Amino acid sequence: MGSFTQISPPLYRLFISRGDNYNMRCDLHVHSIASGMFTVPGLNRICRESYTEPAEVYDRLKRMDMSIITITDHDAIDGAEILRRYPDFFLSEEVTVRMPSGTEMHLGVYGINERDHVEIQRRRNDFIALLMYLTERKVFFSANHVFSGLTGRREAEDFHWFESYVPAFETRNGQMWPEANQSAARLAARLGKIAIAGSDSHTIAGVGHTYTEVPGARSKDEFFVGPRTGCGRIHGMHGSCGKLTADVFSIVRSLFSDKPWTLALSPLALLVPAFTAGHRMNEIRFCRKWTSAIERGEKRKRMLWDLDSNLGANWAN
């Protein structure tokens, strides 16, 4: 991120005046058509996760007063190609990572280049190897929607890894219900993690409605210094069942337009509200299970990686 990111919080407050500069905003979690196909069996051959073109995302984010722009497509940077000409754009992605426990999680990775993307994808099935690379490269990354079951099951061991080595948590996700975001915010505060926010929008409607703000920042580098020094702010909408239902209907309409033969399946669209309601109930159960387990203060087992504090200390230098 540049040498400026290595300064201390007092120096940040000395050189970055909140009063002399405007508030810099960025939606740190947004998708485009480059996110690829749905992973749900049956839909993974016909339906995309998003049908929004990258240029449309960019234009919407600028209309929503975002100061700098990024796209975090799933394990892809193809959508960024058309946006590289903009000086306020920077490259990011949302990485599907396999944890040592065998579970999967989503890691937001920001301010990368093409070489980083290749290395990240090469290592994403080995969380420890990926962690070492990101830390060595001083790439900023976050654990996204920590209390969501979107990526499947979670193990207690996963949270131990998040606690030990992930520098930032997404504490407001525009698709997650409020309690899940609040649980993430409490955990981040207790562990001293950096808090960030993003819309996680897969349709144009939600783009830019949830974002991270840094008062006084004047560049991308300074923007990422802010949250590390406690100067970041979280703003915007939480998710809801109604919002998710509207987004799914939007994606279904785009599917019908993209593949007219799927109109034969249109009666199934009547099941969308039941699907989203069921999904929401599963999310609530997942969140409450892990919130309860963590906040009960269960005794933490000492693990092998606790013996080496150098990895975590690298972020402090």
ZALUMMI-737957 format. One record per residue (C-alpha): residue in three letters; x, y, z. Coordinates in nm, 3 decimals. Example, Ala and Ser with C-alpha at 12.3 -4.5 7.8 and 13.67 -1.06 7.14 Angstrom:
BEGIN
<rec resn="ala" east="1.230" north="-0.450" up="0.780"/>
<rec resn="ser" east="1.367" north="-0.106" up="0.714"/>
***
This chain:
BEGIN
<rec resn="met" east="0.000" north="0.000" up="0.000"/>
<rec resn="gly" east="0.299" north="0.232" up="0.011"/>
<rec resn="ser" east="0.528" north="0.368" up="0.277"/>
<rec resn="phe" east="0.259" north="0.592" up="0.422"/>
<rec resn="thr" east="0.074" north="0.291" up="0.557"/>
<rec resn="gln" east="0.358" north="0.218" up="0.797"/>
<rec resn="ile" east="0.315" north="0.532" up="1.006"/>
<rec resn="ser" east="0.180" north="0.529" up="1.359"/>
<rec resn="pro" east="-0.168" north="0.645" up="1.465"/>
<rec resn="pro" east="-0.036" north="0.972" up="1.617"/>
<rec resn="leu" east="0.145" north="1.056" up="1.292"/>
<rec resn="tyr" east="-0.168" north="0.976" up="1.094"/>
<rec resn="arg" east="-0.368" north="1.221" up="1.303"/>
<rec resn="leu" east="-0.091" north="1.479" up="1.272"/>
<rec resn="phe" east="-0.065" north="1.470" up="0.892"/>
<rec resn="ile" east="-0.427" north="1.392" up="0.803"/>
<rec resn="ser" east="-0.651" north="1.671" up="0.926"/>
<rec resn="arg" east="-1.017" north="1.580" up="0.959"/>
<rec resn="gly" east="-1.119" north="1.939" up="0.917"/>
<rec resn="asp" east="-0.916" north="2.025" up="0.607"/>
<rec resn="asn" east="-1.024" north="1.737" up="0.385"/>
<rec resn="tyr" east="-1.345" north="1.571" up="0.282"/>
<rec resn="asn" east="-1.452" north="1.225" up="0.395"/>
<rec resn="met" east="-1.325" north="0.954" up="0.160"/>
<rec resn="arg" east="-1.573" north="0.671" up="0.100"/>
<rec resn="cys" east="-1.546" north="0.326" up="-0.056"/>
<rec resn="asp" east="-1.786" north="0.033" up="-0.090"/>
<rec resn="leu" east="-1.538" north="-0.246" up="-0.013"/>
<rec resn="his" east="-1.758" north="-0.537" up="-0.118"/>
<rec resn="val" east="-1.938" north="-0.527" up="-0.451"/>
<rec resn="his" east="-1.984" north="-0.774" up="-0.737"/>
<rec resn="ser" east="-2.016" north="-0.766" up="-1.114"/>
<rec resn="ile" east="-2.091" north="-1.012" up="-1.391"/>
<rec resn="ala" east="-1.731" north="-1.136" up="-1.360"/>
<rec resn="ser" east="-1.818" north="-1.312" up="-1.031"/>
<rec resn="gly" east="-1.915" north="-1.613" up="-1.237"/>
<rec resn="met" east="-2.188" north="-1.871" up="-1.196"/>
<rec resn="phe" east="-2.397" north="-1.961" up="-0.894"/>
<rec resn="thr" east="-2.249" north="-2.245" up="-0.694"/>
<rec resn="val" east="-2.593" north="-2.391" up="-0.611"/>
<rec resn="pro" east="-2.636" north="-2.730" up="-0.784"/>
<rec resn="gly" east="-2.875" north="-2.698" up="-1.075"/>
<rec resn="leu" east="-2.810" north="-2.327" up="-1.117"/>
<rec resn="asn" east="-2.433" north="-2.347" up="-1.159"/>
<rec resn="arg" east="-2.469" north="-2.415" up="-1.531"/>
<rec resn="ile" east="-2.726" north="-2.152" up="-1.623"/>
<rec resn="cys" east="-2.735" north="-1.860" up="-1.378"/>
<rec resn="arg" east="-2.474" north="-1.601" up="-1.290"/>
<rec resn="glu" east="-2.422" north="-1.459" up="-0.943"/>
<rec resn="ser" east="-2.450" north="-1.110" up="-1.089"/>
<rec resn="tyr" east="-2.553" north="-0.965" up="-1.423"/>
<rec resn="thr" east="-2.426" north="-0.613" up="-1.355"/>
<rec resn="glu" east="-2.158" north="-0.487" up="-1.594"/>
<rec resn="pro" east="-1.844" north="-0.342" up="-1.430"/>
<rec resn="ala" east="-1.892" north="-0.004" up="-1.601"/>
<rec resn="glu" east="-2.246" north="0.010" up="-1.460"/>
<rec resn="val" east="-2.112" north="-0.065" up="-1.112"/>
<rec resn="tyr" east="-1.853" north="0.211" up="-1.147"/>
<rec resn="asp" east="-2.107" north="0.469" up="-1.262"/>
<rec resn="arg" east="-2.347" north="0.380" up="-0.981"/>
<rec resn="leu" east="-2.074" north="0.401" up="-0.716"/>
<rec resn="lys" east="-1.974" north="0.747" up="-0.838"/>
<rec resn="arg" east="-2.338" north="0.859" up="-0.824"/>
<rec resn="met" east="-2.347" north="0.727" up="-0.467"/>
<rec resn="asp" east="-2.053" north="0.959" up="-0.383"/>
<rec resn="met" east="-1.788" north="0.691" up="-0.345"/>
<rec resn="ser" east="-1.443" north="0.854" up="-0.359"/>
<rec resn="ile" east="-1.246" north="0.548" up="-0.469"/>
<rec resn="ile" east="-1.380" north="0.244" up="-0.649"/>
<rec resn="thr" east="-1.313" north="-0.127" up="-0.640"/>
<rec resn="ile" east="-1.488" north="-0.449" up="-0.743"/>
<rec resn="thr" east="-1.455" north="-0.768" up="-0.537"/>
<rec resn="asp" east="-1.562" north="-1.045" up="-0.771"/>
<rec resn="his" east="-1.536" north="-1.406" up="-0.662"/>
<rec resn="asp" east="-1.184" north="-1.533" up="-0.737"/>
<rec resn="ala" east="-1.166" north="-1.314" up="-1.048"/>
<rec resn="ile" east="-1.032" north="-0.979" up="-1.166"/>
<rec resn="asp" east="-1.165" north="-0.990" up="-1.524"/>
<rec resn="gly" east="-1.429" north="-0.728" up="-1.447"/>
<rec resn="ala" east="-1.159" north="-0.476" up="-1.365"/>
<rec resn="glu" east="-1.015" north="-0.462" up="-1.716"/>
<rec resn="ile" east="-1.251" north="-0.193" up="-1.842"/>
<rec resn="leu" east="-1.205" north="0.015" up="-1.525"/>
<rec resn="arg" east="-0.825" north="0.034" up="-1.518"/>
<rec resn="arg" east="-0.826" north="0.367" up="-1.699"/>
<rec resn="tyr" east="-0.989" north="0.540" up="-1.403"/>
<rec resn="pro" east="-0.738" north="0.689" up="-1.154"/>
<rec resn="asp" east="-0.977" north="0.631" up="-0.862"/>
<rec resn="phe" east="-1.006" north="0.257" up="-0.929"/>
<rec resn="phe" east="-0.801" north="-0.012" up="-0.752"/>
<rec resn="leu" east="-0.792" north="-0.388" up="-0.796"/>
<rec resn="ser" east="-0.944" north="-0.624" up="-0.540"/>
<rec resn="glu" east="-1.118" north="-0.960" up="-0.520"/>
<rec resn="glu" east="-1.315" north="-1.183" up="-0.285"/>
<rec resn="val" east="-1.123" north="-1.505" up="-0.242"/>
<rec resn="thr" east="-1.283" north="-1.840" up="-0.157"/>
<rec resn="val" east="-1.034" north="-1.987" up="0.088"/>
<rec resn="arg" east="-1.008" north="-2.338" up="0.231"/>
<rec resn="met" east="-0.931" north="-2.332" up="0.602"/>
<rec resn="pro" east="-0.709" north="-2.588" up="0.780"/>
<rec resn="ser" east="-1.030" north="-2.738" up="0.923"/>
<rec resn="gly" east="-1.154" north="-2.813" up="0.570"/>
<rec resn="thr" east="-1.423" north="-2.545" up="0.575"/>
<rec resn="glu" east="-1.440" north="-2.252" up="0.334"/>
<rec resn="met" east="-1.460" north="-1.878" up="0.398"/>
<rec resn="his" east="-1.452" north="-1.557" up="0.196"/>
<rec resn="leu" east="-1.154" north="-1.325" up="0.230"/>
<rec resn="gly" east="-1.167" north="-0.972" up="0.090"/>
<rec resn="val" east="-0.825" north="-0.884" up="-0.055"/>
<rec resn="tyr" east="-0.758" north="-0.521" up="-0.152"/>
<rec resn="gly" east="-0.515" north="-0.317" up="-0.359"/>
<rec resn="ile" east="-0.357" north="-0.609" up="-0.542"/>
<rec resn="asn" east="-0.200" north="-0.646" up="-0.886"/>
<rec resn="glu" east="-0.218" north="-0.921" up="-1.149"/>
<rec resn="arg" east="0.076" north="-1.111" up="-1.004"/>
<rec resn="asp" east="-0.087" north="-1.105" up="-0.661"/>
<rec resn="his" east="-0.407" north="-1.244" up="-0.812"/>
<rec resn="val" east="-0.220" north="-1.537" up="-0.968"/>
<rec resn="glu" east="-0.043" north="-1.618" up="-0.640"/>
<rec resn="ile" east="-0.363" north="-1.577" up="-0.438"/>
<rec resn="gln" east="-0.552" north="-1.819" up="-0.660"/>
<rec resn="arg" east="-0.263" north="-2.064" up="-0.650"/>
<rec resn="arg" east="-0.266" north="-2.061" up="-0.270"/>
<rec resn="arg" east="-0.635" north="-2.021" up="-0.187"/>
<rec resn="asn" east="-0.682" north="-2.389" up="-0.102"/>
<rec resn="asp" east="-0.409" north="-2.358" up="0.161"/>
<rec resn="phe" east="-0.504" north="-2.085" up="0.410"/>
<rec resn="ile" east="-0.166" north="-2.086" up="0.582"/>
<rec resn="ala" east="0.027" north="-2.045" up="0.256"/>
<rec resn="leu" east="-0.209" north="-1.768" up="0.147"/>
<rec resn="leu" east="-0.177" north="-1.598" up="0.485"/>
<rec resn="met" east="0.201" north="-1.601" up="0.460"/>
<rec resn="tyr" east="0.192" north="-1.448" up="0.111"/>
<rec resn="leu" east="-0.053" north="-1.171" up="0.200"/>
<rec resn="thr" east="0.139" north="-1.083" up="0.514"/>
<rec resn="glu" east="0.476" north="-1.080" up="0.338"/>
<rec resn="arg" east="0.331" north="-0.856" up="0.065"/>
<rec resn="lys" east="0.155" north="-0.638" up="0.325"/>
<rec resn="val" east="-0.171" north="-0.675" up="0.138"/>
<rec resn="phe" east="-0.475" north="-0.557" up="0.332"/>
<rec resn="phe" east="-0.738" north="-0.832" up="0.377"/>
<rec resn="ser" east="-1.052" north="-0.899" up="0.576"/>
<rec resn="ala" east="-1.272" north="-1.188" up="0.687"/>
<rec resn="asn" east="-1.608" north="-1.127" up="0.520"/>
<rec resn="his" east="-1.954" north="-1.204" up="0.668"/>
<rec resn="val" east="-1.797" north="-1.395" up="0.958"/>
<rec resn="phe" east="-2.134" north="-1.499" up="1.105"/>
<rec resn="ser" east="-2.290" north="-1.619" up="0.781"/>
<rec resn="gly" east="-2.327" north="-1.975" up="0.660"/>
<rec resn="leu" east="-2.299" north="-1.875" up="0.293"/>
<rec resn="thr" east="-1.980" north="-2.077" up="0.250"/>
<rec resn="gly" east="-2.105" north="-2.376" up="0.446"/>
<rec resn="arg" east="-2.016" north="-2.507" up="0.788"/>
<rec resn="arg" east="-1.779" north="-2.339" up="1.030"/>
<rec resn="glu" east="-1.552" north="-2.487" up="1.299"/>
<rec resn="ala" east="-1.435" north="-2.329" up="1.623"/>
<rec resn="glu" east="-1.080" north="-2.362" up="1.493"/>
<rec resn="asp" east="-1.168" north="-2.119" up="1.211"/>
<rec resn="phe" east="-1.243" north="-1.842" up="1.458"/>
<rec resn="his" east="-0.910" north="-1.907" up="1.629"/>
<rec resn="trp" east="-0.736" north="-1.845" up="1.298"/>
<rec resn="phe" east="-0.939" north="-1.528" up="1.239"/>
<rec resn="glu" east="-0.847" north="-1.409" up="1.588"/>
<rec resn="ser" east="-0.477" north="-1.477" up="1.548"/>
<rec resn="tyr" east="-0.399" north="-1.359" up="1.199"/>
<rec resn="val" east="-0.676" north="-1.181" up="1.007"/>
<rec resn="pro" east="-0.631" north="-0.804" up="1.052"/>
<rec resn="ala" east="-0.983" north="-0.690" up="0.959"/>
<rec resn="phe" east="-1.343" north="-0.805" up="0.989"/>
<rec resn="glu" east="-1.631" north="-0.697" up="0.770"/>
<rec resn="thr" east="-1.861" north="-0.565" up="1.043"/>
<rec resn="arg" east="-2.136" north="-0.434" up="0.819"/>
<rec resn="asn" east="-2.240" north="-0.626" up="0.511"/>
<rec resn="gly" east="-2.533" north="-0.488" up="0.314"/>
<rec resn="gln" east="-2.677" north="-0.837" up="0.257"/>
<rec resn="met" east="-2.646" north="-0.969" up="0.614"/>
<rec resn="trp" east="-2.924" north="-0.930" up="0.867"/>
<rec resn="pro" east="-2.849" north="-0.677" up="1.147"/>
<rec resn="glu" east="-2.777" north="-0.931" up="1.421"/>
<rec resn="ala" east="-2.504" north="-1.098" up="1.212"/>
<rec resn="asn" east="-2.338" north="-0.762" up="1.151"/>
<rec resn="gln" east="-2.370" north="-0.667" up="1.517"/>
<rec resn="ser" east="-2.210" north="-0.996" up="1.624"/>
<rec resn="ala" east="-1.922" north="-0.931" up="1.384"/>
<rec resn="ala" east="-1.881" north="-0.577" up="1.519"/>
<rec resn="arg" east="-1.872" north="-0.697" up="1.880"/>
<rec resn="leu" east="-1.618" north="-0.966" up="1.799"/>
<rec resn="ala" east="-1.401" north="-0.722" up="1.604"/>
<rec resn="ala" east="-1.409" north="-0.473" up="1.892"/>
<rec resn="arg" east="-1.322" north="-0.741" up="2.148"/>
<rec resn="leu" east="-1.030" north="-0.869" up="1.941"/>
<rec resn="gly" east="-0.905" north="-0.526" up="1.834"/>
<rec resn="lys" east="-0.970" north="-0.591" up="1.466"/>
<rec resn="ile" east="-1.006" north="-0.331" up="1.193"/>
<rec resn="ala" east="-1.372" north="-0.281" up="1.097"/>
<rec resn="ile" east="-1.479" north="-0.236" up="0.735"/>
<rec resn="ala" east="-1.810" north="-0.230" up="0.546"/>
<rec resn="gly" east="-1.943" north="-0.303" up="0.199"/>
<rec resn="ser" east="-2.272" north="-0.362" up="0.023"/>
<rec resn="asp" east="-2.196" north="-0.716" up="-0.102"/>
<rec resn="ser" east="-2.439" north="-0.622" up="-0.377"/>
<rec resn="his" east="-2.492" north="-0.862" up="-0.666"/>
<rec resn="thr" east="-2.747" north="-0.631" up="-0.830"/>
<rec resn="ile" east="-2.729" north="-0.263" up="-0.914"/>
<rec resn="ala" east="-2.993" north="-0.167" up="-0.656"/>
<rec resn="gly" east="-2.772" north="-0.213" up="-0.349"/>
<rec resn="val" east="-2.442" north="-0.084" up="-0.487"/>
<rec resn="gly" east="-2.291" north="0.189" up="-0.267"/>
<rec resn="his" east="-2.556" north="0.173" up="0.006"/>
<rec resn="thr" east="-2.308" north="0.027" up="0.260"/>
<rec resn="tyr" east="-1.954" north="0.160" up="0.276"/>
<rec resn="thr" east="-1.643" north="0.248" up="0.474"/>
<rec resn="glu" east="-1.555" north="0.613" up="0.531"/>
<rec resn="val" east="-1.223" north="0.769" up="0.637"/>
<rec resn="pro" east="-1.224" north="1.137" up="0.735"/>
<rec resn="gly" east="-0.943" north="1.345" up="0.587"/>
<rec resn="ala" east="-0.791" north="1.081" up="0.359"/>
<rec resn="arg" east="-0.658" north="1.211" up="0.028"/>
<rec resn="ser" east="-0.555" north="0.892" up="-0.153"/>
<rec resn="lys" east="-0.612" north="0.517" up="-0.159"/>
<rec resn="asp" east="-0.309" north="0.459" up="0.063"/>
<rec resn="glu" east="-0.430" north="0.708" up="0.319"/>
<rec resn="phe" east="-0.779" north="0.557" up="0.303"/>
<rec resn="phe" east="-0.644" north="0.219" up="0.418"/>
<rec resn="val" east="-0.435" north="0.378" up="0.691"/>
<rec resn="gly" east="-0.747" north="0.527" up="0.848"/>
<rec resn="pro" east="-0.918" north="0.206" up="0.970"/>
<rec resn="arg" east="-0.584" north="0.074" up="1.101"/>
<rec resn="thr" east="-0.550" north="0.381" up="1.320"/>
<rec resn="gly" east="-0.908" north="0.376" up="1.444"/>
<rec resn="cys" east="-1.020" north="0.655" up="1.211"/>
<rec resn="gly" east="-1.248" north="0.448" up="0.987"/>
<rec resn="arg" east="-1.626" north="0.474" up="1.004"/>
<rec resn="ile" east="-1.890" north="0.220" up="0.908"/>
<rec resn="his" east="-2.202" north="0.343" up="0.732"/>
<rec resn="gly" east="-2.507" north="0.220" up="0.548"/>
<rec resn="met" east="-2.773" north="-0.044" up="0.524"/>
<rec resn="his" east="-2.798" north="-0.392" up="0.669"/>
<rec resn="gly" east="-2.965" north="-0.673" up="0.481"/>
<rec resn="ser" east="-3.322" north="-0.797" up="0.513"/>
<rec resn="cys" east="-3.537" north="-1.077" up="0.378"/>
<rec resn="gly" east="-3.730" north="-0.831" up="0.160"/>
<rec resn="lys" east="-3.410" north="-0.689" up="0.016"/>
<rec resn="leu" east="-3.273" north="-1.036" up="-0.061"/>
<rec resn="thr" east="-3.601" north="-1.138" up="-0.225"/>
<rec resn="ala" east="-3.596" north="-0.830" up="-0.448"/>
<rec resn="asp" east="-3.235" north="-0.904" up="-0.547"/>
<rec resn="val" east="-3.312" north="-1.266" up="-0.634"/>
<rec resn="phe" east="-3.608" north="-1.158" up="-0.849"/>
<rec resn="ser" east="-3.377" north="-0.910" up="-1.024"/>
<rec resn="ile" east="-3.124" north="-1.185" up="-1.099"/>
<rec resn="val" east="-3.406" north="-1.415" up="-1.222"/>
<rec resn="arg" east="-3.526" north="-1.143" up="-1.461"/>
<rec resn="ser" east="-3.171" north="-1.104" up="-1.591"/>
<rec resn="leu" east="-3.145" north="-1.481" up="-1.635"/>
<rec resn="phe" east="-3.465" north="-1.483" up="-1.845"/>
<rec resn="ser" east="-3.327" north="-1.202" up="-2.058"/>
<rec resn="asp" east="-2.987" north="-1.368" up="-2.099"/>
<rec resn="lys" east="-3.126" north="-1.715" up="-2.172"/>
<rec resn="pro" east="-3.482" north="-1.684" up="-2.309"/>
<rec resn="trp" east="-3.532" north="-2.061" up="-2.305"/>
<rec resn="thr" east="-3.532" north="-2.044" up="-1.923"/>
<rec resn="leu" east="-3.871" north="-1.868" up="-1.941"/>
<rec resn="ala" east="-4.012" north="-2.221" up="-1.941"/>
<rec resn="leu" east="-3.896" north="-2.234" up="-1.578"/>
<rec resn="ser" east="-4.072" north="-1.908" up="-1.486"/>
<rec resn="pro" east="-4.342" north="-2.077" up="-1.269"/>
<rec resn="leu" east="-4.060" north="-2.171" up="-1.031"/>
<rec resn="ala" east="-4.005" north="-1.800" up="-0.963"/>
<rec resn="leu" east="-4.311" north="-1.818" up="-0.739"/>
<rec resn="leu" east="-4.094" north="-2.014" up="-0.497"/>
<rec resn="val" east="-3.842" north="-1.732" up="-0.456"/>
<rec resn="pro" east="-4.001" north="-1.583" up="-0.139"/>
<rec resn="ala" east="-4.006" north="-1.928" up="0.024"/>
<rec resn="phe" east="-3.644" north="-1.984" up="-0.077"/>
<rec resn="thr" east="-3.525" north="-1.651" up="0.066"/>
<rec resn="ala" east="-3.727" north="-1.698" up="0.385"/>
<rec resn="gly" east="-3.569" north="-2.041" up="0.434"/>
<rec resn="his" east="-3.226" north="-1.902" up="0.365"/>
<rec resn="arg" east="-3.281" north="-1.624" up="0.618"/>
<rec resn="met" east="-3.386" north="-1.873" up="0.886"/>
<rec resn="asn" east="-3.071" north="-2.078" up="0.823"/>
<rec resn="glu" east="-2.860" north="-1.762" up="0.850"/>
<rec resn="ile" east="-3.026" north="-1.671" up="1.180"/>
<rec resn="arg" east="-2.961" north="-2.017" up="1.323"/>
<rec resn="phe" east="-2.600" north="-2.013" up="1.205"/>
<rec resn="cys" east="-2.535" north="-1.669" up="1.350"/>
<rec resn="arg" east="-2.695" north="-1.740" up="1.686"/>
<rec resn="lys" east="-2.513" north="-2.071" up="1.721"/>
<rec resn="trp" east="-2.168" north="-1.919" up="1.671"/>
<rec resn="thr" east="-2.244" north="-1.593" up="1.851"/>
<rec resn="ser" east="-2.350" north="-1.794" up="2.155"/>
<rec resn="ala" east="-2.047" north="-2.025" up="2.135"/>
<rec resn="ile" east="-1.801" north="-1.735" up="2.115"/>
<rec resn="glu" east="-1.965" north="-1.501" up="2.364"/>
<rec resn="arg" east="-1.998" north="-1.776" up="2.625"/>
<rec resn="gly" east="-1.623" north="-1.737" up="2.653"/>
<rec resn="glu" east="-1.544" north="-2.105" up="2.604"/>
<rec resn="lys" east="-1.189" north="-2.182" up="2.709"/>
<rec resn="arg" east="-0.963" north="-2.153" up="2.407"/>
<rec resn="lys" east="-0.726" north="-2.438" up="2.336"/>
<rec resn="arg" east="-0.362" north="-2.343" up="2.283"/>
<rec resn="met" east="-0.268" north="-2.429" up="1.927"/>
<rec resn="leu" east="0.057" north="-2.480" up="1.746"/>
<rec resn="trp" east="0.047" north="-2.148" up="1.562"/>
<rec resn="asp" east="0.030" north="-1.962" up="1.896"/>
<rec resn="leu" east="0.399" north="-2.042" up="1.940"/>
<rec resn="asp" east="0.497" north="-1.801" up="1.661"/>
<rec resn="ser" east="0.382" north="-1.443" up="1.706"/>
<rec resn="asn" east="0.598" north="-1.302" up="1.424"/>
<rec resn="leu" east="0.318" north="-1.332" up="1.166"/>
<rec resn="gly" east="0.078" north="-1.117" up="1.365"/>
<rec resn="ala" east="0.354" north="-0.877" up="1.464"/>
<rec resn="asn" east="0.430" north="-0.811" up="1.098"/>
<rec resn="trp" east="0.110" north="-0.612" up="1.072"/>
<rec resn="ala" east="0.214" north="-0.390" up="1.359"/>
<rec resn="asn" east="0.542" north="-0.290" up="1.197"/>
***
